[in-house]
Amino acid sequence: ARSKLQQEVLLLYKQCLRAARSKPGFTDSVRYEFRKESQIARTDVLRIEHLLRQGKKKLVMMKDPHVTSMGRF
């Protein structure tokens, strides 16, 4: 049984990977960003929610057809 927050993170991860498919180099960046933050304690809800908001903004950016590169955040 996963918490609602865990489900949100996994959903965002899947959405980001799907969006990254059509852009060269984006898949590795998505994996890197999620792995980098994977050690956050489950109890650090504020930080996780903050990263979720950032990730959703990145997702919108990745879906933009005019975006061709992605910086680290």
PyMOL Python script that loads the backbone (N, CA, C, O; Angstrom):
from pymol import cmd

cmd.read_pdbstr("""\
ATOM      1  N   ALA A   1       0.844  -1.189   0.000  1.00  0.00           N
ATOM      2  CA  ALA A   1       0.000   0.000   0.000  1.00  0.00           C
ATOM      3  C   ALA A   1       0.886   1.249   0.000  1.00  0.00           C
ATOM      4  O   ALA A   1       1.721   1.433   0.886  1.00  0.00           O
ATOM      5  N   ARG A   2       0.692   2.082  -0.987  1.00  0.00           N
ATOM      6  CA  ARG A   2       1.470   3.317  -1.106  1.00  0.00           C
ATOM      7  C   ARG A   2       0.651   4.496  -0.594  1.00  0.00           C
ATOM      8  O   ARG A   2      -0.576   4.512  -0.690  1.00  0.00           O
ATOM      9  N   SER A   3       1.355   5.474  -0.053  1.00  0.00           N
ATOM     10  CA  SER A   3       0.660   6.677   0.403  1.00  0.00           C
ATOM     11  C   SER A   3       0.236   7.495  -0.824  1.00  0.00           C
ATOM     12  O   SER A   3       0.723   7.279  -1.933  1.00  0.00           O
ATOM     13  N   LYS A   4      -0.666   8.419  -0.599  1.00  0.00           N
ATOM     14  CA  LYS A   4      -1.134   9.289  -1.681  1.00  0.00           C
ATOM     15  C   LYS A   4       0.038  10.074  -2.277  1.00  0.00           C
ATOM     16  O   LYS A   4       0.112  10.271  -3.490  1.00  0.00           O
ATOM     17  N   LEU A   5       0.943  10.515  -1.416  1.00  0.00           N
ATOM     18  CA  LEU A   5       2.102  11.282  -1.864  1.00  0.00           C
ATOM     19  C   LEU A   5       3.023  10.418  -2.734  1.00  0.00           C
ATOM     20  O   LEU A   5       3.529  10.880  -3.757  1.00  0.00           O
ATOM     21  N   GLN A   6       3.238   9.159  -2.323  1.00  0.00           N
ATOM     22  CA  GLN A   6       4.058   8.247  -3.125  1.00  0.00           C
ATOM     23  C   GLN A   6       3.425   8.023  -4.495  1.00  0.00           C
ATOM     24  O   GLN A   6       4.124   7.988  -5.508  1.00  0.00           O
ATOM     25  N   GLN A   7       2.112   7.874  -4.525  1.00  0.00           N
ATOM     26  CA  GLN A   7       1.411   7.671  -5.795  1.00  0.00           C
ATOM     27  C   GLN A   7       1.573   8.892  -6.704  1.00  0.00           C
ATOM     28  O   GLN A   7       1.750   8.756  -7.915  1.00  0.00           O
ATOM     29  N   GLU A   8       1.511  10.084  -6.107  1.00  0.00           N
ATOM     30  CA  GLU A   8       1.693  11.313  -6.889  1.00  0.00           C
ATOM     31  C   GLU A   8       3.085  11.379  -7.494  1.00  0.00           C
ATOM     32  O   GLU A   8       3.249  11.746  -8.658  1.00  0.00           O
ATOM     33  N   VAL A   9       4.092  11.020  -6.696  1.00  0.00           N
ATOM     34  CA  VAL A   9       5.477  11.053  -7.171  1.00  0.00           C
ATOM     35  C   VAL A   9       5.660  10.068  -8.325  1.00  0.00           C
ATOM     36  O   VAL A   9       6.258  10.408  -9.346  1.00  0.00           O
ATOM     37  N   LEU A  10       5.145   8.852  -8.163  1.00  0.00           N
ATOM     38  CA  LEU A  10       5.275   7.843  -9.215  1.00  0.00           C
ATOM     39  C   LEU A  10       4.543   8.260 -10.490  1.00  0.00           C
ATOM     40  O   LEU A  10       5.038   8.044 -11.596  1.00  0.00           O
ATOM     41  N   LEU A  11       3.375   8.851 -10.330  1.00  0.00           N
ATOM     42  CA  LEU A  11       2.626   9.325 -11.489  1.00  0.00           C
ATOM     43  C   LEU A  11       3.403  10.424 -12.219  1.00  0.00           C
ATOM     44  O   LEU A  11       3.496  10.416 -13.446  1.00  0.00           O
ATOM     45  N   LEU A  12       3.950  11.354 -11.465  1.00  0.00           N
ATOM     46  CA  LEU A  12       4.746  12.424 -12.074  1.00  0.00           C
ATOM     47  C   LEU A  12       5.960  11.841 -12.798  1.00  0.00           C
ATOM     48  O   LEU A  12       6.306  12.288 -13.891  1.00  0.00           O
ATOM     49  N   TYR A  13       6.605  10.845 -12.190  1.00  0.00           N
ATOM     50  CA  TYR A  13       7.767  10.199 -12.810  1.00  0.00           C
ATOM     51  C   TYR A  13       7.382   9.587 -14.161  1.00  0.00           C
ATOM     52  O   TYR A  13       8.081   9.778 -15.156  1.00  0.00           O
ATOM     53  N   LYS A  14       6.280   8.859 -14.187  1.00  0.00           N
ATOM     54  CA  LYS A  14       5.821   8.229 -15.431  1.00  0.00           C
ATOM     55  C   LYS A  14       5.488   9.285 -16.482  1.00  0.00           C
ATOM     56  O   LYS A  14       5.850   9.145 -17.650  1.00  0.00           O
ATOM     57  N   GLN A  15       4.797  10.341 -16.058  1.00  0.00           N
ATOM     58  CA  GLN A  15       4.431  11.408 -16.993  1.00  0.00           C
ATOM     59  C   GLN A  15       5.676  12.088 -17.563  1.00  0.00           C
ATOM     60  O   GLN A  15       5.735  12.396 -18.753  1.00  0.00           O
ATOM     61  N   CYS A  16       6.665  12.315 -16.704  1.00  0.00           N
ATOM     62  CA  CYS A  16       7.908  12.956 -17.156  1.00  0.00           C
ATOM     63  C   CYS A  16       8.652  12.063 -18.139  1.00  0.00           C
ATOM     64  O   CYS A  16       9.167  12.540 -19.151  1.00  0.00           O
ATOM     65  N   LEU A  17       8.708  10.770 -17.842  1.00  0.00           N
ATOM     66  CA  LEU A  17       9.391   9.852 -18.762  1.00  0.00           C
ATOM     67  C   LEU A  17       8.684   9.814 -20.115  1.00  0.00           C
ATOM     68  O   LEU A  17       9.339   9.788 -21.158  1.00  0.00           O
ATOM     69  N   ARG A  18       7.356   9.812 -20.104  1.00  0.00           N
ATOM     70  CA  ARG A  18       6.606   9.826 -21.370  1.00  0.00           C
ATOM     71  C   ARG A  18       6.882  11.103 -22.162  1.00  0.00           C
ATOM     72  O   ARG A  18       7.094  11.059 -23.373  1.00  0.00           O
ATOM     73  N   ALA A  19       6.878  12.232 -21.470  1.00  0.00           N
ATOM     74  CA  ALA A  19       7.124  13.515 -22.131  1.00  0.00           C
ATOM     75  C   ALA A  19       8.556  13.599 -22.654  1.00  0.00           C
ATOM     76  O   ALA A  19       8.815  14.254 -23.664  1.00  0.00           O
ATOM     77  N   ALA A  20       9.483  12.934 -21.967  1.00  0.00           N
ATOM     78  CA  ALA A  20      10.907  13.004 -22.327  1.00  0.00           C
ATOM     79  C   ALA A  20      11.246  12.138 -23.540  1.00  0.00           C
ATOM     80  O   ALA A  20      12.269  12.354 -24.191  1.00  0.00           O
ATOM     81  N   ARG A  21      10.403  11.174 -23.841  1.00  0.00           N
ATOM     82  CA  ARG A  21      10.681  10.252 -24.951  1.00  0.00           C
ATOM     83  C   ARG A  21      10.978  10.955 -26.263  1.00  0.00           C
ATOM     84  O   ARG A  21      11.861  10.549 -27.017  1.00  0.00           O
ATOM     85  N   SER A  22      10.230  12.012 -26.521  1.00  0.00           N
ATOM     86  CA  SER A  22      10.341  12.679 -27.821  1.00  0.00           C
ATOM     87  C   SER A  22      11.490  13.686 -27.889  1.00  0.00           C
ATOM     88  O   SER A  22      11.702  14.312 -28.927  1.00  0.00           O
ATOM     89  N   LYS A  23      12.226  13.843 -26.798  1.00  0.00           N
ATOM     90  CA  LYS A  23      13.303  14.839 -26.776  1.00  0.00           C
ATOM     91  C   LYS A  23      14.622  14.182 -26.384  1.00  0.00           C
ATOM     92  O   LYS A  23      14.728  13.594 -25.308  1.00  0.00           O
ATOM     93  N   PRO A  24      15.624  14.280 -27.252  1.00  0.00           N
ATOM     94  CA  PRO A  24      16.902  13.613 -26.983  1.00  0.00           C
ATOM     95  C   PRO A  24      17.558  14.113 -25.686  1.00  0.00           C
ATOM     96  O   PRO A  24      17.644  15.316 -25.442  1.00  0.00           O
ATOM     97  N   GLY A  25      18.016  13.169 -24.868  1.00  0.00           N
ATOM     98  CA  GLY A  25      18.730  13.518 -23.648  1.00  0.00           C
ATOM     99  C   GLY A  25      17.847  13.802 -22.444  1.00  0.00           C
ATOM    100  O   GLY A  25      18.345  13.880 -21.321  1.00  0.00           O
ATOM    101  N   PHE A  26      16.559  13.956 -22.653  1.00  0.00           N
ATOM    102  CA  PHE A  26      15.668  14.313 -21.545  1.00  0.00           C
ATOM    103  C   PHE A  26      15.418  13.131 -20.609  1.00  0.00           C
ATOM    104  O   PHE A  26      15.275  13.325 -19.401  1.00  0.00           O
ATOM    105  N   THR A  27      15.365  11.915 -21.144  1.00  0.00           N
ATOM    106  CA  THR A  27      15.085  10.751 -20.308  1.00  0.00           C
ATOM    107  C   THR A  27      16.148  10.590 -19.230  1.00  0.00           C
ATOM    108  O   THR A  27      15.831  10.336 -18.068  1.00  0.00           O
ATOM    109  N   ASP A  28      17.418  10.739 -19.623  1.00  0.00           N
ATOM    110  CA  ASP A  28      18.502  10.631 -18.636  1.00  0.00           C
ATOM    111  C   ASP A  28      18.394  11.720 -17.573  1.00  0.00           C
ATOM    112  O   ASP A  28      18.649  11.465 -16.396  1.00  0.00           O
ATOM    113  N   SER A  29      18.021  12.921 -17.977  1.00  0.00           N
ATOM    114  CA  SER A  29      17.868  14.028 -17.021  1.00  0.00           C
ATOM    115  C   SER A  29      16.748  13.745 -16.031  1.00  0.00           C
ATOM    116  O   SER A  29      16.891  13.992 -14.834  1.00  0.00           O
ATOM    117  N   VAL A  30      15.637  13.229 -16.531  1.00  0.00           N
ATOM    118  CA  VAL A  30      14.494  12.908 -15.660  1.00  0.00           C
ATOM    119  C   VAL A  30      14.920  11.856 -14.638  1.00  0.00           C
ATOM    120  O   VAL A  30      14.676  12.013 -13.442  1.00  0.00           O
ATOM    121  N   ARG A  31      15.551  10.792 -15.108  1.00  0.00           N
ATOM    122  CA  ARG A  31      15.983   9.723 -14.196  1.00  0.00           C
ATOM    123  C   ARG A  31      16.963  10.259 -13.155  1.00  0.00           C
ATOM    124  O   ARG A  31      16.867   9.934 -11.972  1.00  0.00           O
ATOM    125  N   TYR A  32      17.904  11.082 -13.610  1.00  0.00           N
ATOM    126  CA  TYR A  32      18.894  11.661 -12.706  1.00  0.00           C
ATOM    127  C   TYR A  32      18.218  12.484 -11.603  1.00  0.00           C
ATOM    128  O   TYR A  32      18.531  12.326 -10.423  1.00  0.00           O
ATOM    129  N   GLU A  33      17.292  13.360 -11.996  1.00  0.00           N
ATOM    130  CA  GLU A  33      16.621  14.239 -11.020  1.00  0.00           C
ATOM    131  C   GLU A  33      15.836  13.428  -9.988  1.00  0.00           C
ATOM    132  O   GLU A  33      15.892  13.725  -8.795  1.00  0.00           O
ATOM    133  N   PHE A  34      15.107  12.408 -10.439  1.00  0.00           N
ATOM    134  CA  PHE A  34      14.317  11.615  -9.498  1.00  0.00           C
ATOM    135  C   PHE A  34      15.214  10.784  -8.582  1.00  0.00           C
ATOM    136  O   PHE A  34      14.939  10.662  -7.388  1.00  0.00           O
ATOM    137  N   ARG A  35      16.281  10.216  -9.134  1.00  0.00           N
ATOM    138  CA  ARG A  35      17.198   9.417  -8.297  1.00  0.00           C
ATOM    139  C   ARG A  35      17.903  10.290  -7.269  1.00  0.00           C
ATOM    140  O   ARG A  35      18.107   9.880  -6.126  1.00  0.00           O
ATOM    141  N   LYS A  36      18.274  11.505  -7.690  1.00  0.00           N
ATOM    142  CA  LYS A  36      18.982  12.434  -6.800  1.00  0.00           C
ATOM    143  C   LYS A  36      18.156  12.715  -5.550  1.00  0.00           C
ATOM    144  O   LYS A  36      18.704  12.846  -4.456  1.00  0.00           O
ATOM    145  N   GLU A  37      16.852  12.808  -5.711  1.00  0.00           N
ATOM    146  CA  GLU A  37      15.963  13.153  -4.584  1.00  0.00           C
ATOM    147  C   GLU A  37      15.333  11.925  -3.929  1.00  0.00           C
ATOM    148  O   GLU A  37      14.507  12.066  -3.027  1.00  0.00           O
ATOM    149  N   SER A  38      15.707  10.738  -4.363  1.00  0.00           N
ATOM    150  CA  SER A  38      15.030   9.532  -3.868  1.00  0.00           C
ATOM    151  C   SER A  38      15.343   9.196  -2.407  1.00  0.00           C
ATOM    152  O   SER A  38      14.654   8.379  -1.797  1.00  0.00           O
ATOM    153  N   GLN A  39      16.372   9.819  -1.851  1.00  0.00           N
ATOM    154  CA  GLN A  39      16.754   9.504  -0.472  1.00  0.00           C
ATOM    155  C   GLN A  39      16.045  10.382   0.569  1.00  0.00           C
ATOM    156  O   GLN A  39      16.298  10.251   1.767  1.00  0.00           O
ATOM    157  N   ILE A  40      15.169  11.266   0.116  1.00  0.00           N
ATOM    158  CA  ILE A  40      14.426  12.127   1.050  1.00  0.00           C
ATOM    159  C   ILE A  40      13.546  11.245   1.937  1.00  0.00           C
ATOM    160  O   ILE A  40      12.911  10.303   1.463  1.00  0.00           O
ATOM    161  N   ALA A  41      13.519  11.562   3.212  1.00  0.00           N
ATOM    162  CA  ALA A  41      12.692  10.797   4.155  1.00  0.00           C
ATOM    163  C   ALA A  41      11.215  10.952   3.801  1.00  0.00           C
ATOM    164  O   ALA A  41      10.764  12.037   3.436  1.00  0.00           O
ATOM    165  N   ARG A  42      10.476   9.864   3.912  1.00  0.00           N
ATOM    166  CA  ARG A  42       9.032   9.902   3.612  1.00  0.00           C
ATOM    167  C   ARG A  42       8.299  10.904   4.499  1.00  0.00           C
ATOM    168  O   ARG A  42       7.236  11.410   4.137  1.00  0.00           O
ATOM    169  N   THR A  43       8.878  11.181   5.659  1.00  0.00           N
ATOM    170  CA  THR A  43       8.224  12.086   6.611  1.00  0.00           C
ATOM    171  C   THR A  43       8.460  13.563   6.263  1.00  0.00           C
ATOM    172  O   THR A  43       7.824  14.443   6.843  1.00  0.00           O
ATOM    173  N   ASP A  44       9.367  13.835   5.321  1.00  0.00           N
ATOM    174  CA  ASP A  44       9.669  15.220   4.928  1.00  0.00           C
ATOM    175  C   ASP A  44       8.654  15.686   3.884  1.00  0.00           C
ATOM    176  O   ASP A  44       9.003  15.962   2.736  1.00  0.00           O
ATOM    177  N   VAL A  45       7.402  15.766   4.304  1.00  0.00           N
ATOM    178  CA  VAL A  45       6.285  16.035   3.402  1.00  0.00           C
ATOM    179  C   VAL A  45       6.409  17.402   2.721  1.00  0.00           C
ATOM    180  O   VAL A  45       6.122  17.526   1.531  1.00  0.00           O
ATOM    181  N   LEU A  46       6.830  18.421   3.462  1.00  0.00           N
ATOM    182  CA  LEU A  46       6.937  19.754   2.865  1.00  0.00           C
ATOM    183  C   LEU A  46       7.925  19.768   1.701  1.00  0.00           C
ATOM    184  O   LEU A  46       7.650  20.340   0.646  1.00  0.00           O
ATOM    185  N   ARG A  47       9.074  19.133   1.907  1.00  0.00           N
ATOM    186  CA  ARG A  47      10.081  19.087   0.838  1.00  0.00           C
ATOM    187  C   ARG A  47       9.572  18.290  -0.371  1.00  0.00           C
ATOM    188  O   ARG A  47       9.783  18.686  -1.517  1.00  0.00           O
ATOM    189  N   ILE A  48       8.910  17.180  -0.106  1.00  0.00           N
ATOM    190  CA  ILE A  48       8.378  16.346  -1.192  1.00  0.00           C
ATOM    191  C   ILE A  48       7.325  17.120  -1.980  1.00  0.00           C
ATOM    192  O   ILE A  48       7.317  17.082  -3.211  1.00  0.00           O
ATOM    193  N   GLU A  49       6.435  17.823  -1.276  1.00  0.00           N
ATOM    194  CA  GLU A  49       5.408  18.611  -1.970  1.00  0.00           C
ATOM    195  C   GLU A  49       6.031  19.729  -2.791  1.00  0.00           C
ATOM    196  O   GLU A  49       5.567  20.029  -3.891  1.00  0.00           O
ATOM    197  N   HIS A  50       7.082  20.347  -2.258  1.00  0.00           N
ATOM    198  CA  HIS A  50       7.790  21.401  -2.989  1.00  0.00           C
ATOM    199  C   HIS A  50       8.395  20.829  -4.280  1.00  0.00           C
ATOM    200  O   HIS A  50       8.271  21.429  -5.347  1.00  0.00           O
ATOM    201  N   LEU A  51       9.038  19.686  -4.174  1.00  0.00           N
ATOM    202  CA  LEU A  51       9.646  19.058  -5.350  1.00  0.00           C
ATOM    203  C   LEU A  51       8.591  18.604  -6.354  1.00  0.00           C
ATOM    204  O   LEU A  51       8.821  18.646  -7.562  1.00  0.00           O
ATOM    205  N   LEU A  52       7.435  18.169  -5.855  1.00  0.00           N
ATOM    206  CA  LEU A  52       6.336  17.796  -6.753  1.00  0.00           C
ATOM    207  C   LEU A  52       5.883  19.003  -7.573  1.00  0.00           C
ATOM    208  O   LEU A  52       5.666  18.897  -8.780  1.00  0.00           O
ATOM    209  N   ARG A  53       5.742  20.154  -6.902  1.00  0.00           N
ATOM    210  CA  ARG A  53       5.337  21.376  -7.623  1.00  0.00           C
ATOM    211  C   ARG A  53       6.377  21.745  -8.676  1.00  0.00           C
ATOM    212  O   ARG A  53       6.030  22.097  -9.804  1.00  0.00           O
ATOM    213  N   GLN A  54       7.653  21.663  -8.302  1.00  0.00           N
ATOM    214  CA  GLN A  54       8.729  21.953  -9.258  1.00  0.00           C
ATOM    215  C   GLN A  54       8.676  20.981 -10.430  1.00  0.00           C
ATOM    216  O   GLN A  54       8.819  21.376 -11.587  1.00  0.00           O
ATOM    217  N   GLY A  55       8.471  19.715 -10.118  1.00  0.00           N
ATOM    218  CA  GLY A  55       8.413  18.685 -11.153  1.00  0.00           C
ATOM    219  C   GLY A  55       7.258  18.891 -12.113  1.00  0.00           C
ATOM    220  O   GLY A  55       7.398  18.658 -13.313  1.00  0.00           O
ATOM    221  N   LYS A  56       6.114  19.327 -11.594  1.00  0.00           N
ATOM    222  CA  LYS A  56       4.955  19.575 -12.458  1.00  0.00           C
ATOM    223  C   LYS A  56       5.222  20.747 -13.404  1.00  0.00           C
ATOM    224  O   LYS A  56       4.775  20.742 -14.551  1.00  0.00           O
ATOM    225  N   LYS A  57       5.948  21.745 -12.917  1.00  0.00           N
ATOM    226  CA  LYS A  57       6.325  22.870 -13.783  1.00  0.00           C
ATOM    227  C   LYS A  57       7.273  22.393 -14.883  1.00  0.00           C
ATOM    228  O   LYS A  57       7.146  22.789 -16.041  1.00  0.00           O
ATOM    229  N   LYS A  58       8.227  21.534 -14.503  1.00  0.00           N
ATOM    230  CA  LYS A  58       9.163  20.972 -15.486  1.00  0.00           C
ATOM    231  C   LYS A  58       8.416  20.144 -16.533  1.00  0.00           C
ATOM    232  O   LYS A  58       8.751  20.174 -17.717  1.00  0.00           O
ATOM    233  N   LEU A  59       7.401  19.408 -16.080  1.00  0.00           N
ATOM    234  CA  LEU A  59       6.616  18.577 -16.995  1.00  0.00           C
ATOM    235  C   LEU A  59       5.928  19.443 -18.052  1.00  0.00           C
ATOM    236  O   LEU A  59       5.945  19.120 -19.240  1.00  0.00           O
ATOM    237  N   VAL A  60       5.330  20.531 -17.612  1.00  0.00           N
ATOM    238  CA  VAL A  60       4.679  21.458 -18.550  1.00  0.00           C
ATOM    239  C   VAL A  60       5.709  21.979 -19.555  1.00  0.00           C
ATOM    240  O   VAL A  60       5.434  22.075 -20.751  1.00  0.00           O
ATOM    241  N   MET A  61       6.889  22.309 -19.052  1.00  0.00           N
ATOM    242  CA  MET A  61       7.961  22.817 -19.917  1.00  0.00           C
ATOM    243  C   MET A  61       8.385  21.745 -20.927  1.00  0.00           C
ATOM    244  O   MET A  61       8.588  22.049 -22.103  1.00  0.00           O
ATOM    245  N   MET A  62       8.517  20.505 -20.477  1.00  0.00           N
ATOM    246  CA  MET A  62       8.943  19.428 -21.380  1.00  0.00           C
ATOM    247  C   MET A  62       7.926  19.174 -22.480  1.00  0.00           C
ATOM    248  O   MET A  62       8.285  18.808 -23.599  1.00  0.00           O
ATOM    249  N   LYS A  63       6.662  19.370 -22.157  1.00  0.00           N
ATOM    250  CA  LYS A  63       5.603  19.135 -23.148  1.00  0.00           C
ATOM    251  C   LYS A  63       5.548  20.240 -24.198  1.00  0.00           C
ATOM    252  O   LYS A  63       4.947  20.060 -25.258  1.00  0.00           O
ATOM    253  N   ASP A  64       6.166  21.369 -23.914  1.00  0.00           N
ATOM    254  CA  ASP A  64       6.189  22.492 -24.857  1.00  0.00           C
ATOM    255  C   ASP A  64       7.040  22.098 -26.070  1.00  0.00           C
ATOM    256  O   ASP A  64       8.210  21.747 -25.913  1.00  0.00           O
ATOM    257  N   PRO A  65       6.469  22.152 -27.266  1.00  0.00           N
ATOM    258  CA  PRO A  65       7.230  21.739 -28.450  1.00  0.00           C
ATOM    259  C   PRO A  65       8.426  22.633 -28.762  1.00  0.00           C
ATOM    260  O   PRO A  65       9.315  22.224 -29.509  1.00  0.00           O
ATOM    261  N   HIS A  66       8.466  23.833 -28.212  1.00  0.00           N
ATOM    262  CA  HIS A  66       9.558  24.768 -28.491  1.00  0.00           C
ATOM    263  C   HIS A  66      10.766  24.554 -27.585  1.00  0.00           C
ATOM    264  O   HIS A  66      11.837  25.109 -27.836  1.00  0.00           O
ATOM    265  N   VAL A  67      10.599  23.748 -26.529  1.00  0.00           N
ATOM    266  CA  VAL A  67      11.699  23.514 -25.585  1.00  0.00           C
ATOM    267  C   VAL A  67      12.588  22.404 -26.152  1.00  0.00           C
ATOM    268  O   VAL A  67      12.114  21.321 -26.496  1.00  0.00           O
ATOM    269  N   THR A  68      13.888  22.700 -26.241  1.00  0.00           N
ATOM    270  CA  THR A  68      14.823  21.725 -26.806  1.00  0.00           C
ATOM    271  C   THR A  68      15.903  21.284 -25.836  1.00  0.00           C
ATOM    272  O   THR A  68      16.629  20.331 -26.118  1.00  0.00           O
ATOM    273  N   SER A  69      16.025  21.963 -24.685  1.00  0.00           N
ATOM    274  CA  SER A  69      17.008  21.533 -23.699  1.00  0.00           C
ATOM    275  C   SER A  69      16.484  21.797 -22.301  1.00  0.00           C
ATOM    276  O   SER A  69      15.593  22.620 -22.092  1.00  0.00           O
ATOM    277  N   MET A  70      17.069  21.070 -21.339  1.00  0.00           N
ATOM    278  CA  MET A  70      16.576  21.178 -19.973  1.00  0.00           C
ATOM    279  C   MET A  70      17.766  21.317 -19.028  1.00  0.00           C
ATOM    280  O   MET A  70      18.683  20.496 -19.046  1.00  0.00           O
ATOM    281  N   GLY A  71      17.745  22.348 -18.215  1.00  0.00           N
ATOM    282  CA  GLY A  71      18.789  22.517 -17.208  1.00  0.00           C
ATOM    283  C   GLY A  71      18.461  21.711 -15.974  1.00  0.00           C
ATOM    284  O   GLY A  71      17.348  21.208 -15.825  1.00  0.00           O
ATOM    285  N   ARG A  72      19.409  21.593 -15.110  1.00  0.00           N
ATOM    286  CA  ARG A  72      19.191  20.907 -13.826  1.00  0.00           C
ATOM    287  C   ARG A  72      18.489  21.870 -12.872  1.00  0.00           C
ATOM    288  O   ARG A  72      18.628  23.087 -12.989  1.00  0.00           O
ATOM    289  N   PHE A  73      17.737  21.311 -11.932  1.00  0.00           N
ATOM    290  CA  PHE A  73      17.105  22.176 -10.932  1.00  0.00           C
ATOM    291  C   PHE A  73      17.264  21.610  -9.548  1.00  0.00           C
ATOM    292  O   PHE A  73      16.793  22.206  -8.579  1.00  0.00           O
TER     293      PHE A  73
END
""", "prot")
cmd.dss("prot")
cmd.show_as("cartoon", "prot")
cmd.util.cbc("prot")
cmd.orient("prot")
